[in-house]
Amino acid sequence: MTLKEQALKELATRRLEEIHAPQRDSLLEFLIFYWRNEKKQDLDMNRHMVEICKKLEDVYHGRCKRLMINIPPRSLKTEIVSIAFPARCLGNDNARKFMGISYSSGLAQDNSSACRAMYDSETYKSIFPRKTEIKDDQNTKQYWTTQQ
């Protein structure tokens, strides 16, 4: 790659970073943008989703050390907490580690797989253009890590 091509690529990357700063800075904005682009529909927001995202932001920034979320099923709790939150955190800090625990190994694997799919999506790559790739030798349903 020539120097000019490298410079153009860097300029395009910086432009993407500028455009998608709100999605990198806010879990709620990330979730809304991802849902619209990948699922091709608007996210039907409710105040409990806003509160979950606020509390998870506190966890991410270290302001909250323990968090328990008790809401009924079918409220997008898993999509927000177990899939979108780890993916967004990894976009901002590839060295973070997450452990997904569930009452069944199948559900934990499904959530891990969904998070990995989100991490590998084109929408995600536009939000986090400098994301680290997943290691080839550590890319399974149960366990996957980034190059960092």
Secondary structure by P-SEA (a helix, b strand, c coil): ccaaaaaaaaaaaaaaaaaaaaaaacaaaaaaaaaaacccccccccaaaaaaaaaaaaaaaccccbbbbbbbcccccccccccaaaaaaaaacccbbbbbbcccaaaaaaaaaaaaaaaacaaaaaaccccccccccccccccccccc
